[in-house]
Amino acid sequence: MPIAFCTLEIHLPYARSLKDKRRVLRQAQDRLRGRSNFSIAEVAHQELWQRARLEAVTVAADYATLERVAGKFVREAEDILGDLIVDCQVTYLEP
């Protein structure tokens, strides 16, 4: 089963505290989880107020389905986070 691994680099210019940052990220993660079958976690920059890296992963039965689902996830992330996304990378792995 192929695996899709997505990395989102995020810049939060209006966050004035870690509490502001966590609120924005929690809302984005909840919405993305509700709209897709990805597991999502913040994996870097936990101590910085205005920067975050989210990583998401999912599996599918075949590569075509995985590519479609990953594309939908990226579009949803762009809709939810908009200009806050600095970089987005999707990697496909075949175990």
N, CA and C atoms as an extended XYZ file, in Angstrom:
285
Properties=species:S:1:pos:R:3:atomname:S:1:resname:S:1:resid:I:1 pbc="F F F"
N         0.834       -1.181        0.000 N   MET     1
C         0.000        0.000        0.000 CA  MET     1
C         0.878        1.244        0.000 C   MET     1
N         0.659        2.127       -0.951 N   PRO     2
C         1.448        3.368       -1.003 CA  PRO     2
C         1.046        4.333        0.105 C   PRO     2
N         1.990        5.189        0.452 N   ILE     3
C         1.821        6.163        1.537 CA  ILE     3
C         2.045        7.563        0.989 C   ILE     3
N         1.189        8.508        1.369 N   ALA     4
C         1.387        9.922        1.031 CA  ALA     4
C         1.799       10.660        2.301 C   ALA     4
N         2.846       11.456        2.165 N   PHE     5
C         3.410       12.204        3.287 CA  PHE     5
C         3.452       13.668        2.872 C   PHE     5
N         2.720       14.522        3.573 N   CYS     6
C         2.610       15.941        3.209 CA  CYS     6
C         3.186       16.813        4.317 C   CYS     6
N         4.039       17.770        3.919 N   THR     7
C         4.641       18.711        4.864 CA  THR     7
C         4.162       20.117        4.527 C   THR     7
N         3.630       20.812        5.529 N   LEU     8
C         3.166       22.190        5.375 CA  LEU     8
C         4.003       23.097        6.261 C   LEU     8
N         4.712       24.035        5.661 N   GLU     9
C         5.437       25.070        6.413 CA  GLU     9
C         4.507       26.271        6.517 C   GLU     9
N         4.306       26.753        7.728 N   ILE    10
C         3.312       27.803        7.965 CA  ILE    10
C         3.954       28.982        8.679 C   ILE    10
N         3.567       30.187        8.238 N   HIS    11
C         3.999       31.424        8.897 CA  HIS    11
C         2.757       32.127        9.423 C   HIS    11
N         2.759       32.421       10.715 N   LEU    12
C         1.615       33.057       11.380 CA  LEU    12
C         2.022       34.465       11.817 C   LEU    12
N         1.956       35.449       10.915 N   PRO    13
C         2.488       36.777       11.219 CA  PRO    13
C         1.749       37.513       12.330 C   PRO    13
N         0.496       37.157       12.594 N   TYR    14
C        -0.281       37.889       13.594 CA  TYR    14
C        -0.306       37.209       14.958 C   TYR    14
N         0.347       36.064       15.087 N   ALA    15
C         0.391       35.377       16.381 CA  ALA    15
C         1.286       36.162       17.336 C   ALA    15
N         0.769       36.476       18.500 N   ARG    16
C         1.523       37.234       19.501 CA  ARG    16
C         1.938       36.372       20.687 C   ARG    16
N         1.520       35.103       20.662 N   SER    17
C         1.878       34.187       21.738 CA  SER    17
C         1.729       32.756       21.225 C   SER    17
N         2.242       31.823       21.990 N   LEU    18
C         2.058       30.414       21.633 CA  LEU    18
C         0.577       30.032       21.694 C   LEU    18
N        -0.161       30.704       22.559 N   LYS    19
C        -1.592       30.446       22.667 CA  LYS    19
C        -2.312       30.819       21.362 C   LYS    19
N        -1.968       31.962       20.772 N   ASP    20
C        -2.531       32.358       19.473 CA  ASP    20
C        -2.205       31.324       18.408 C   ASP    20
N        -0.950       30.921       18.380 N   LYS    21
C        -0.497       29.950       17.387 CA  LYS    21
C        -1.256       28.631       17.539 C   LYS    21
N        -1.343       28.124       18.752 N   ARG    22
C        -2.011       26.844       18.999 CA  ARG    22
C        -3.484       26.886       18.595 C   ARG    22
N        -4.135       28.018       18.850 N   ARG    23
C        -5.552       28.158       18.484 CA  ARG    23
C        -5.736       28.012       16.976 C   ARG    23
N        -4.915       28.722       16.214 N   VAL    24
C        -5.008       28.670       14.748 CA  VAL    24
C        -4.704       27.265       14.241 C   VAL    24
N        -3.634       26.666       14.756 N   LEU    25
C        -3.246       25.326       14.300 CA  LEU    25
C        -4.284       24.279       14.681 C   LEU    25
N        -4.826       24.364       15.881 N   ARG    26
C        -5.827       23.393       16.316 CA  ARG    26
C        -7.067       23.456       15.421 C   ARG    26
N        -7.521       24.673       15.108 N   GLN    27
C        -8.682       24.820       14.232 CA  GLN    27
C        -8.395       24.255       12.846 C   GLN    27
N        -7.218       24.552       12.311 N   ALA    28
C        -6.856       24.050       10.976 CA  ALA    28
C        -6.757       22.531       10.983 C   ALA    28
N        -6.116       21.963       11.996 N   GLN    29
C        -5.981       20.512       12.069 CA  GLN    29
C        -7.344       19.833       12.198 C   GLN    29
N        -8.213       20.373       13.018 N   ASP    30
C        -9.545       19.786       13.194 CA  ASP    30
C       -10.328       19.810       11.882 C   ASP    30
N       -10.275       20.924       11.187 N   ARG    31
C       -10.993       21.023        9.913 CA  ARG    31
C       -10.410       20.083        8.874 C   ARG    31
N        -9.093       19.987        8.807 N   LEU    32
C        -8.459       19.087        7.841 CA  LEU    32
C        -8.760       17.622        8.162 C   LEU    32
N        -8.720       17.259        9.423 N   ARG    33
C        -9.043       15.879        9.808 CA  ARG    33
C       -10.487       15.539        9.465 C   ARG    33
N       -11.382       16.510        9.639 N   GLY    34
C       -12.790       16.283        9.336 CA  GLY    34
C       -13.070       16.122        7.852 C   GLY    34
N       -12.224       16.682        7.024 N   ARG    35
C       -12.442       16.652        5.575 CA  ARG    35
C       -11.581       15.620        4.854 C   ARG    35
N       -10.664       14.984        5.564 N   SER    36
C        -9.776       14.025        4.915 CA  SER    36
C        -9.448       12.891        5.880 C   SER    36
N        -8.806       11.882        5.369 N   ASN    37
C        -8.416       10.742        6.182 CA  ASN    37
C        -6.912       10.778        6.441 C   ASN    37
N        -6.405       11.930        6.844 N   PHE    38
C        -4.987       12.120        7.136 CA  PHE    38
C        -4.778       12.211        8.636 C   PHE    38
N        -3.676       11.681        9.106 N   SER    39
C        -3.224       11.913       10.472 CA  SER    39
C        -2.293       13.112       10.430 C   SER    39
N        -2.509       14.091       11.311 N   ILE    40
C        -1.787       15.362       11.246 CA  ILE    40
C        -1.148       15.653       12.598 C   ILE    40
N         0.098       16.166       12.543 N   ALA    41
C         0.790       16.538       13.773 CA  ALA    41
C         1.709       17.726       13.517 C   ALA    41
N         1.883       18.556       14.542 N   GLU    42
C         2.882       19.623       14.485 CA  GLU    42
C         4.210       18.988       14.891 C   GLU    42
N         5.213       19.092       14.027 N   VAL    43
C         6.457       18.347       14.266 CA  VAL    43
C         7.685       19.229       14.465 C   VAL    43
N         7.576       20.518       14.207 N   ALA    44
C         8.747       21.389       14.367 CA  ALA    44
C         8.299       22.788       14.744 C   ALA    44
N         9.227       23.544       15.276 N   HIS    45
C         9.020       24.955       15.636 CA  HIS    45
C         7.970       25.132       16.731 C   HIS    45
N         7.854       24.154       17.629 N   GLN    46
C         6.856       24.249       18.692 CA  GLN    46
C         7.083       25.449       19.607 C   GLN    46
N         8.307       25.899       19.744 N   GLU    47
C         8.607       26.993       20.668 CA  GLU    47
C         8.520       28.378       20.011 C   GLU    47
N         8.332       28.425       18.701 N   LEU    48
C         8.250       29.705       17.989 CA  LEU    48
C         6.793       30.140       17.836 C   LEU    48
N         6.541       31.419       18.004 N   TRP    49
C         5.179       31.944       17.932 CA  TRP    49
C         4.630       32.016       16.520 C   TRP    49
N         5.456       32.376       15.566 N   GLN    50
C         4.949       32.703       14.239 CA  GLN    50
C         5.326       31.685       13.168 C   GLN    50
N         5.775       30.527       13.568 N   ARG    51
C         6.203       29.538       12.597 CA  ARG    51
C         5.739       28.155       13.041 C   ARG    51
N         5.364       27.321       12.062 N   ALA    52
C         4.923       25.965       12.386 CA  ALA    52
C         5.193       25.042       11.200 C   ALA    52
N         5.354       23.786       11.510 N   ARG    53
C         5.441       22.763       10.464 CA  ARG    53
C         4.461       21.661       10.841 C   ARG    53
N         3.502       21.441        9.947 N   LEU    54
C         2.561       20.347       10.116 CA  LEU    54
C         2.933       19.252        9.137 C   LEU    54
N         2.831       18.016        9.587 N   GLU    55
C         3.046       16.890        8.699 CA  GLU    55
C         1.818       16.002        8.776 C   GLU    55
N         1.434       15.499        7.623 N   ALA    56
C         0.236       14.674        7.523 CA  ALA    56
C         0.567       13.427        6.711 C   ALA    56
N        -0.082       12.335        7.059 N   VAL    57
C         0.196       11.073        6.376 CA  VAL    57
C        -1.101       10.285        6.212 C   VAL    57
N        -1.183        9.544        5.098 N   THR    58
C        -2.310        8.647        4.851 CA  THR    58
C        -1.851        7.504        3.949 C   THR    58
N        -2.654        6.478        3.861 N   VAL    59
C        -2.383        5.341        2.981 CA  VAL    59
C        -3.612        5.097        2.115 C   VAL    59
N        -3.407        4.397        1.008 N   ALA    60
C        -4.512        4.033        0.122 CA  ALA    60
C        -4.198        2.700       -0.535 C   ALA    60
N        -5.198        2.120       -1.136 N   ALA    61
C        -5.033        0.813       -1.767 CA  ALA    61
C        -4.174        0.879       -3.030 C   ALA    61
N        -4.259        2.002       -3.743 N   ASP    62
C        -3.474        2.123       -4.977 CA  ASP    62
C        -2.973        3.560       -5.139 C   ASP    62
N        -2.023        3.718       -6.029 N   TYR    63
C        -1.354        5.011       -6.214 CA  TYR    63
C        -2.308        6.074       -6.761 C   TYR    63
N        -3.200        5.710       -7.677 N   ALA    64
C        -4.120        6.692       -8.269 CA  ALA    64
C        -5.043        7.292       -7.214 C   ALA    64
N        -5.578        6.446       -6.355 N   THR    65
C        -6.444        6.931       -5.281 CA  THR    65
C        -5.663        7.819       -4.329 C   THR    65
N        -4.463        7.392       -3.995 N   LEU    66
C        -3.618        8.160       -3.080 CA  LEU    66
C        -3.302        9.539       -3.641 C   LEU    66
N        -2.989        9.604       -4.921 N   GLU    67
C        -2.684       10.882       -5.554 CA  GLU    67
C        -3.892       11.811       -5.547 C   GLU    67
N        -5.070       11.267       -5.787 N   ARG    68
C        -6.298       12.067       -5.776 CA  ARG    68
C        -6.581       12.596       -4.368 C   ARG    68
N        -6.455       11.727       -3.358 N   VAL    69
C        -6.716       12.105       -1.976 CA  VAL    69
C        -5.704       13.146       -1.496 C   VAL    69
N        -4.438       12.970       -1.849 N   ALA    70
C        -3.396       13.924       -1.446 CA  ALA    70
C        -3.633       15.288       -2.098 C   ALA    70
N        -4.029       15.296       -3.358 N   GLY    71
C        -4.336       16.552       -4.038 CA  GLY    71
C        -5.495       17.281       -3.368 C   GLY    71
N        -6.509       16.523       -2.972 N   LYS    72
C        -7.651       17.122       -2.276 CA  LYS    72
C        -7.211       17.696       -0.928 C   LYS    72
N        -6.335       16.985       -0.212 N   PHE    73
C        -5.834       17.463        1.072 CA  PHE    73
C        -5.093       18.789        0.915 C   PHE    73
N        -4.240       18.885       -0.099 N   VAL    74
C        -3.473       20.115       -0.334 CA  VAL    74
C        -4.415       21.271       -0.658 C   VAL    74
N        -5.413       21.022       -1.496 N   ARG    75
C        -6.386       22.078       -1.827 CA  ARG    75
C        -7.156       22.532       -0.586 C   ARG    75
N        -7.560       21.583        0.245 N   GLU    76
C        -8.263       21.924        1.485 CA  GLU    76
C        -7.364       22.741        2.419 C   GLU    76
N        -6.100       22.339        2.533 N   ALA    77
C        -5.160       23.084        3.377 CA  ALA    77
C        -4.989       24.504        2.867 C   ALA    77
N        -4.905       24.661        1.555 N   GLU    78
C        -4.778       26.002        0.973 CA  GLU    78
C        -6.037       26.825        1.207 C   GLU    78
N        -7.213       26.193        1.143 N   ASP    79
C        -8.464       26.906        1.422 CA  ASP    79
C        -8.536       27.351        2.882 C   ASP    79
N        -8.121       26.490        3.783 N   ILE    80
C        -8.228       26.772        5.214 CA  ILE    80
C        -7.157       27.755        5.676 C   ILE    80
N        -5.915       27.531        5.272 N   LEU    81
C        -4.799       28.342        5.765 CA  LEU    81
C        -4.413       29.483        4.835 C   LEU    81
N        -4.778       29.395        3.576 N   GLY    82
C        -4.531       30.474        2.625 CA  GLY    82
C        -3.079       30.893        2.519 C   GLY    82
N        -2.845       32.204        2.682 N   ASP    83
C        -1.505       32.769        2.532 CA  ASP    83
C        -0.562       32.413        3.682 C   ASP    83
N        -1.063       31.749        4.702 N   LEU    84
C        -0.205       31.364        5.816 CA  LEU    84
C         0.758       30.237        5.426 C   LEU    84
N         0.406       29.486        4.381 N   ILE    85
C         1.276       28.396        3.920 CA  ILE    85
C         2.440       28.970        3.130 C   ILE    85
N         3.642       28.698        3.597 N   VAL    86
C         4.858       29.166        2.942 CA  VAL    86
C         5.339       28.123        1.940 C   VAL    86
N         5.233       26.845        2.309 N   ASP    87
C         5.720       25.760        1.459 CA  ASP    87
C         4.872       24.522        1.716 C   ASP    87
N         4.638       23.766        0.663 N   CYS    88
C         3.880       22.522        0.761 CA  CYS    88
C         4.568       21.476       -0.107 C   CYS    88
N         4.882       20.348        0.484 N   GLN    89
C         5.527       19.271       -0.260 CA  GLN    89
C         4.779       17.965       -0.002 C   GLN    89
N         4.554       17.221       -1.075 N   VAL    90
C         3.925       15.909       -0.953 CA  VAL    90
C         4.901       14.868       -1.469 C   VAL    90
N         5.125       13.843       -0.672 N   THR    91
C         6.019       12.749       -1.030 CA  THR    91
C         5.237       11.454       -1.014 C   THR    91
N         5.453       10.629       -2.009 N   TYR    92
C         4.786        9.323       -2.086 CA  TYR    92
C         5.825        8.247       -1.820 C   TYR    92
N         5.486        7.318       -0.936 N   LEU    93
C         6.384        6.230       -0.573 CA  LEU    93
C         5.715        4.898       -0.876 C   LEU    93
N         6.498        3.961       -1.333 N   GLU    94
C         6.015        2.606       -1.577 CA  GLU    94
C         6.769        1.676       -0.646 C   GLU    94
N         6.118        1.193        0.421 N   PRO    95
C         6.821        0.345        1.404 CA  PRO    95
C         7.202       -1.010        0.826 C   PRO    95
